[in-house]
Amino acid sequence: MREDGDLRHIEPAVPRAHGPEAVARMILAGFDRHYSLFRYSAQRAKSLFESADWHGIQQLARERIEYYDTRVRECATALGQALRGTAPAQTAPGLALTAEQIDFWQATKTCYIALLASHRQPECAETFFNSVSCRILHRSYFNNDFLFVRPAVATDYIDSLLPSYRSYYPLTDGLMPSLIRMVADFGLAAPYQDLPADARRMARMGLRHLRRVLPRGLGRRLAPDCQIQVLGSLFFRNKGAYIVGRVVNQTAIHPFAVALLHTPSNHIQLDALLHTSDDLSTLFSFTRAYFLVDMEAPAAYVDFLASLFPRKPKAEIYTTIGLQKQGKTLFYRDFLHHLSHSSDAFDAAPGIQGMVMTVFTLPSYPYVFKLIREHIAKDGMDEATVRRKYQLVKKHDRVGRMADTWEYSQVALPRDRFSARLLASLRADVPGLLEESTDLIVFKHVYIERRMTPLNIFLAGASDTAVDSAIQQYGQAIRELAAANIFPGDMLYKNFGVTRLGRVVFYDYDEIQPMADMQFRRVPPAPNEEAELASEPWYPVGANDVFPEEFSRFLLGDPRVRAAFLKHHSDLLEAQWWQNCRARAAQGRIEDIFPYPPARRLHSACPSRFDRGATPRY
């Protein structure tokens, strides 16, 4: 499995002027440049938060996504130029290495491992080596002899020069002084509204929670060595900054995060205390934009975070903190491990197959594989357009309502694990993306995404109460997407999924467009009865015209669904609501959409204008 990128193959000849160690140092220098810029972006995020420059933070987050591929291209180009005097620039994909070339590239990997002995980001540096090498070596050499299919440098107990987290002892130093110092130690260059008062609110909420979860008897007391441990850097995203930590009491770990926001007077206040694993899992969801966080030793941060929400794979944790390439590496390793310990077959994903993507899954693994169909039965839709839409989602604020994807090319999977029905379907739908051999199926391009229960399937088997909750979530998802300047386009239930925590998430991106580009109109009165009964509209319809009152025709056929939708979201059938939302998006407003429920907030405040009906289940 290689990352999406340049498909050229530079002949990996043995360079005379550049030995294995020189090539290894060149690759590591490329990674070090990338990671220094990665850390600098998080340091910039701190100053942008202090000055309340929300557009600046969003722009920085979008730009940072491109950093990695840019540095890989730079390094591969420089390496190609260094090797050009000893080899032609390109070769046929099937060209085998000579014995001397094999020795050289394996020696390069060995030298690279030696350079990582005291490195603070060895796991990420290994992934960078893979990315550069995949632009030089042919796919037949994508194995552990040449790449880091398995990690070579252990990251257990690795830490930064300064410890990655700080510890506070509330029973020794006092709870209130400890909490105030915990917040103040981040050194934000902006005044707090009333830090002592916020700390008291946080202490009251936190102690109420601990009394509920601590065991009865003597165990209900805090141990003398009880610690509050917090990671040393703030986590920035959109308008928020987050302190992430845990209370360690005897052998128990109690996760928490504290949300920091700006007040209208441009002071900082502690806005919410998140105190369960599900709270933290939602905050770090695959449906949200990546955090900006300054980490010298990312493995130490990931180990700490994994203790807070142990059900979340480390691949997803690396991704949510902006190291999505490392997330891809870990996903691939986990997936290979799972394939060797399972025997079920890949098959078509449940649900209604779309006109743009064909989707398959491995029932025993919680992800789906999505491929762009070769012949798309939608006017004006082609592969390039679909890929642009997915890239738009990757860079956009997903507000907890759009699923993130990992994008790969040259994905090799065992042929004998594919059902005959799926193979026939793939040959018909995506023949140009397949390369078949006796033992492998290789996909030239694929998106991999967390598997969810399609909303249409969920609704079909749900109780009345579950239907009401799901439709409330469905409408809330549409509201929040619109607030983030995203019009979903195709709002059929089959294009939404239900997560483990009951959140409804959108995952079909081929028709999304910016809200600011749309025209939301009311249907004009029919001039006569014949026009009203005609199969064609009696009014002109532009390419980006939308008539919200017509949503009910294809969304509200089920009486239970209709009742729930009209109860919670009847205004979504009115053009005026959409016009107001579009006007705010056109003004460039960044709305308040919180990644936590109102019950976690420390201050009594009105909910976001996009919250309607019952509190969503997070």
Secondary structure, 3 states (H helix, E strand, C coil): CEECCCCCCCCCCCCCCCCHHHHHHHHHHHHHHHHHHHHHHHHHHHHHHHCCCHHHHHHHHHHHHHHHHHHHHHHHHHHHHHHHHHCCCCCCCCCCCCHHHHHHHHHHHHHHHHHCCCCCCHHHHHHHHHHHHHCCCCHHHCCCCCCCCCCCCCCCCCCCCCCCEEEECHHHHCHHHHHHHHHHCCCCCCCECCHHHHHHHHHHHHHHHHHHHCCCHHHHCCCCCCEEEEECCCEEECCEEEEEEEEEECCEEEEEEEEEEECCCCCEEEEEEECCHHHHHHHCCCCCCCCECCCCCHHHHHHHHHCCCCCCCHHHHHHHCCCHHHHHHHHHHHHHHHHHCCCCCEEECCCCCCCCEEEEECCCCCEEEEEECCCCCCCCCCHHHHHHHHHHHHHCCCCCCECCEEEEECEEEEHHHECHHHHHHHHHHCHHHEEECCCEEEECCEEEEECCEEHHHHHHCCCHHHHHHHHHHHHHHHHHHHHCCEECCCCCHHHEEECCCCCEEECCCCCCEEHHHCEECCCCCCCCHHHHHCCCCCCCCCCCEECHHHHHHHHCCCHHHHHHHHHHHHHHHCHHHHHHHHHHHHCCCCCCCCCCCHHHECCCCCCCCCCCCCCCCC
